[in-house]
Each structure stands twice: as structure tokens, then as C-alpha cells.
Amino acid sequence: MYEPKVNDYVQWKHLEGWIYYIDEQKEYLTIEVGVKTKDDENIDCCPIHRKYHCLVLCYYHQWNDLKYIKSRKSIYDEVSS
């Protein structure tokens, strides 16, 4: 069985995206399916986050439906392999 890791690009049902977070208890993970840059006003209000991230929740019992596509070294890389 595929063992999901952060920064893996996966396909799940009709969605594709990067694994963004895995819960420490391995109860769920999130898949980033969209990113949008904030406008200057919103960046000024919350400078910690410069983008909006659309995440989908995938529970542990659904991980067997994940299909591994590729990986990246970090969130700052587009694609490593």
C-alpha cells in the first residue's frame, strides 16, 4: 500500500493535488487542490500567509484510494520528479 507523504502529488477520485498536511495520529491528510495569491490589502491584514489555499480532507480509511503521481522536495519547488 502507498504510504502518503507531505509534498507528494496524488490523484484521489476526481481530484489531483499536493499533500499539504498529514495529521500526527494519521487520522487524515489534506490535499491542496488550489492556490490563489492574496491582494495587497489582505496581505497587509495577515502578512503570515500570502496565498489562499483550497484544501480537501482525506481520512485514513480513504488513503488506499490515493494514487501517487510525483513528489517535490518542498512547497517552494514546482516538481522534483
KENULO-38474 format. One record per atom (N, C-alpha, C, O, CB): residue in three letters; x, y, z. Coordinates in steps of 0.02 Angstrom, whole numbers, plus 50000, padded with zeros to 5 digits. Glycine has a CB too. Layout:
N
AlaXYZ...
***
This chain:
81
Met500424994050000Met500005000050000Met500445006250000Met500955006550034Met499525000050061Tyr500245011249963Tyr500595017649959Tyr500555021250026Tyr500015021850055Tyr500305022249903Glu501125023650051Glu501165027450114Glu501225034850096Glu501755037150075Glu501775025150158Pro500685038750105Pro500685045850086Pro501205049850125Pro501335048550184Pro499995048850096Lys501495054850091Lys501985059350122Lys501825066450099Lys501575067550044Lys502715057450103Val501965071250143Val501885078350125Val502325079750064Val502895077250060Val502085082950186Asn502065083650019Asn502395085549956Asn502365080149902Asn502725080649852Asn503115087349969Asp501955075049911Asp501795070449857Asp501205073249819Asp500735075949849Asp501645063249885Tyr501215072449754Tyr500655074349712Tyr500245068149700Tyr500505063049677Tyr500885077649643Val499605068349716Val499185062349713Val498545063649674Val498325069349665Val499025059949783Gln498245058249652Gln497585058449623Gln497125054749672Gln497295049449698Gln497565055149551Trp496545057649684Trp496045054649729Trp495365056049700Trp495135061749696Trp496115057449801Lys495035050749681Lys494385051249648Lys494455055749587Lys494845054249542Lys493835053949696His494095061249584His494135065849527His494595071849540His494595076549501His493435068349510Leu494975071649595Leu495415077249614Leu496145075449606Leu496335069649610Leu495275079349686Glu496555080549595Glu497285079749596Glu497565085649635Glu497305091149632Glu497585079549524Gly498105084349673Gly498425089749709Gly498985087349753Gly499125081349756Gly497925093449751Trp499305092049786Trp499865090649830Trp499625088949901Trp499165092149926Trp500355096749833Ile499925083949931Ile499785082650002Ile500105088250041Ile500715089250039Ile500055075550024Tyr499695091950078Tyr499905098050112Tyr500045096750186Tyr500495099950214Tyr499385103350104Tyr499675092250216Tyr499735090950288Tyr499505083850303Tyr499015081450273Tyr499335096150329Ile499855080550349Ile499635074050375Ile499595074550451Ile500085076450483Ile500125068250352Asp499025072750478Asp498905072950549Asp499395068250585Asp499545062850560Asp498175070950565Glu499655070350643Glu500145066350681Glu499875059450699Glu500255054650701Glu500345070050744Gln499225058950712Gln498925052450729Gln498745048450666Gln498485042950671Gln498305053550772Lys498885051350608Lys498735048250543Lys497985046650536Lys497805041350510Lys499145041950533Glu497575051250560Glu496855050450552Glu496605053550486Glu496095051450459Glu496485053550611Tyr496985058550462Tyr496795061850400Tyr497395065450370Tyr497905066350402Tyr496215066850412Leu497315067350307Leu497805071650273Leu497405076750233Leu496805075950222Leu498285067650228Thr497755082050211Thr497425086950168Thr497785087050101Thr498385086250097Thr497435094050201Ile497385088050049Ile497635088549981Ile497485095549956Ile496915097849956Ile497315083049934Glu498015099049935Glu497945105849909Glu497735105349836Glu498105102849794Glu498615109849916Val497135107749822Val496875107449753Val496855114149719Val496715114649659Val496185104449754Gly497015119549756Gly497025126149726Gly497385131149769Gly497375130749831Gly496325128449713Val497705136049736Val498065141449770Val497925147949733Val497925148149672Val498845139949774Lys497805153149772Lys497675159749742Lys498045164949783Lys498005164949845Lys496905161349740Thr498405169349750Thr498775174649784Thr498295179849812Thr497815181849779Thr499275177949735Lys498425182049874Lys498015187149905Lys498185194049875Lys498725195049849Lys498135187249982Asp497695198549879Asp497835205349858Asp498225208949913Asp498265206549970Asp497175209149841Asp498505214749898Asp498935218349945Asp498585219950011Asp498895219550064Asp499175224849913Glu497945221750008Glu497575223450068Glu497535217450116Glu497625218150176Glu496875225950051Asn497395211550089Asn497345205650131Asn498025203350156Asn498075200650211Asn497015199950092Ile498555204350118Ile499225202750141Ile499415207350199Ile499715205150248Ile499745203450083Asp499225213850195Asp499365218550249Asp499005216450314Asp499275217250368Asp499145225650229Cys498395213850308Cys498005211750366Cys498275205250397Cys498215204350458Cys497275210750347Cys498565201050357Cys498835194650382Cys499455192950342Cys499435188850297Cys498295188850376Pro500035196050360Pro500645195050321Pro500965188150327Pro501415186450290Pro501145200250341Ile500725184150374Ile501005177350382Ile500845173050321Ile501265169050299Ile500725173950446His500235173950295His500015169950238His499925174450177His499545179250180His499355166150254Arg500265172850123Arg500245176950063Arg499765174150011Arg499635177349960Arg500935177650034Lys499505168050023Lys499065164949975Lys498475161550010Lys498505159850069Lys499445159749933Tyr497935160749972Tyr497365156649994Tyr497505149549970Tyr497715148649913Tyr496675159449967His497385144650012His497475137649993His496805134150000His496485134550052His498015134250037Cys496595130749947Cys495995126749949Cys496205119549963Cys496535116449921Cys495575127349883Leu495995116850021Leu496205110150042Leu495605105550048Leu495055107650068Leu496585110550109Val495715099250030Val495195094150035Val495435089050087Val496015087150087Val495055090749966Leu494985086950130Leu495135082250183Leu495055075050158Leu494555073450126Leu494695083450244Cys495555070850172Cys495525063750154Cys495675059750217Cys496235060050244Cys496035062050096Tyr495185055850241Tyr495265051950303Tyr495665045550290Tyr495705043150234Tyr494585050250333Tyr495965042950344Tyr496405037150339Tyr496085031350301Tyr496425028250260Tyr496605034950409His495465029850314His495145024150281His495065025150205His494885020450170His494455022850313Gln495215031250181Gln495175032750110Gln495865032850076Gln495915033450015Gln494825039350099Trp496395032250116Trp497065032750089Trp497215027350037Trp497625028449993Trp497575032350144Asn496885021650041Asn497005016349992Asn496755018349923Asn496925015149873Asn496675009850014Asp496345023749918Asp496115026249853Asp496585031349822Asp496475033549765Asp495425029349862Leu497105033349858Leu497585038349832Leu498045035049781Leu498275029449791Leu497995041449890Lys498165038649727Lys498635036349676Lys499215041249673Lys499125047149659Lys498285035749605Tyr499815038749688Tyr500425042849687Tyr500585044749615Tyr500575040549570Tyr501025039049720Ile500745051149604Ile500935053649538Ile501675055649537Ile502055053249495Ile500495059649518Lys501885060149583Lys502575062649586Lys502695065949653Lys502235066349694Lys502715067649528Ser503295068349664Ser503485071749727Ser503865078149712Ser504105079249656Ser503915067049771Arg503905082349763Arg504325088349761Arg504715088549826Arg504505085549876Arg503895094849750Lys505275092149826Lys505695092549886Lys505365096649941Lys505415095050000Lys506375095349869Ser505045102149921Ser504725106549970Ser504155110249936Ser504065109649875Ser505235111550002Ile503775113949975Ile503215117849947Ile503455123349899Ile503065126149862Ile502805120950003Tyr504105124849901Tyr504385130049859Tyr504625127449791Tyr504785131349747Tyr504955133449894Asp504645120849784Asp504815117749720Asp504185116449681Asp503665114749711Asp505215111149730Glu504205117249615Glu503635115449575Glu503585107849571Glu503075104949589Glu503695118549504Val504115104649547Val504125097349541Val504835094949545Val505275097749513Val503785095049475Ser504955089849585Ser505625086949591Ser505705080949546Ser506255079649521Ser505765085049663Ser505185077149536Ser505235071349493Ser504565070049459Ser504505065249421Ser505455065249532
***
